[in-house]
Amino acid sequence: MVVTTKPRKRRQGKLLLERLHQAGIPASNCVRSQKTGEYTVDFDMANSEDFNAPGTDPSAVWAQRILEAFPQFEVTGCYDAIAHWRPHKPVLSATVFLRERETEATS
């Protein structure tokens, strides 16, 4: 029995992740909600096992970099997971929530 499958279309979040990497933005993951259309972009600390590592940049910094590279998006939220128990209180992970700007139809 021969089973034929269609090649799967790349998911929107992974396409944006690829575009972020091409723009020099090292996101660790990107997913798009099918329900809301909102993107969740994650940034992780490079060396989380090193107790004195500086951490990643805060989500507000990543949001600004994304907006500079992709003005067609708007930021809907930011979240930082901060290690308050470590020296210098590094950001362990940063999350930026995005959506595409709605364009006005011209008549």
C-alpha positions in Angstrom: 0.0 0.0 0.0 1.4 3.4 -1.0 0.6 6.3 1.2 1.1 9.7 -0.3 1.3 12.8 1.8 1.3 16.4 0.9 4.3 18.3 2.0 3.4 20.3 5.0 3.2 24.1 4.8 5.7 25.8 7.1 4.1 27.2 10.2 3.8 31.0 10.4 5.8 31.2 13.7 8.7 29.3 12.3 8.7 31.5 9.2 8.9 34.5 11.4 11.7 32.9 13.5 13.7 32.3 10.3 13.2 36.0 9.3 14.2 37.2 12.8 17.5 35.1 12.5 18.2 36.6 9.1 17.8 40.1 10.6 20.3 39.2 13.3 17.8 38.7 16.1 18.6 35.5 17.9 15.2 34.4 19.1 15.0 30.9 20.5 11.4 30.2 19.5 8.5 31.8 17.8 4.9 30.5 17.7 1.7 32.0 16.2 -1.7 31.6 17.8 -4.2 30.3 15.3 -7.0 31.8 17.4 -5.7 35.3 17.8 -3.0 35.6 15.2 -0.6 36.9 17.9 3.1 35.8 17.8 5.0 34.8 20.9 8.8 35.3 20.5 11.1 33.8 23.1 14.7 34.7 24.0 16.7 32.5 26.4 19.8 33.1 28.4 22.9 31.7 26.6 24.4 29.9 29.6 21.8 29.3 32.2 24.0 26.9 34.3 26.6 29.6 34.9 25.5 31.2 38.2 27.3 34.5 37.3 26.3 34.7 33.7 24.8 38.1 32.6 21.6 36.7 31.1 19.7 37.8 28.0 18.6 41.4 27.3 15.2 42.4 28.7 12.1 41.9 26.6 11.7 45.7 26.0 15.1 45.8 24.3 14.2 42.8 22.1 10.9 44.4 21.3 12.6 47.6 20.1 15.0 45.6 18.0 12.1 43.7 16.4 10.2 46.8 15.6 13.3 48.4 14.0 13.7 45.4 11.8 10.0 44.7 11.1 7.9 47.9 11.3 4.8 46.0 10.1 4.4 44.5 13.6 3.3 46.0 16.9 4.2 44.9 20.4 1.2 43.8 22.5 3.2 42.8 25.5 6.5 41.9 27.1 7.5 39.5 29.9 10.8 38.9 31.6 11.7 35.9 33.9 14.3 37.4 36.2 16.5 35.4 38.6 16.2 37.5 41.7 18.3 35.0 43.7 21.4 35.4 41.4 24.0 38.1 41.5 23.1 41.0 39.2 19.6 39.6 38.8 19.9 38.4 35.2 17.0 37.9 32.8 16.7 34.1 32.3 14.2 34.4 29.5 12.4 37.2 27.7 9.1 37.0 25.8 7.7 39.5 23.3 4.2 39.3 22.1 3.6 40.7 18.6 0.8 41.1 16.0 0.8 42.4 12.5 -0.4 46.0 12.2 -3.8 46.3 10.5 -3.5 48.2 7.3 -6.3 50.6 6.3 -7.9 49.8 3.1 -7.7 52.6 0.5 -10.9 53.3 -1.5 
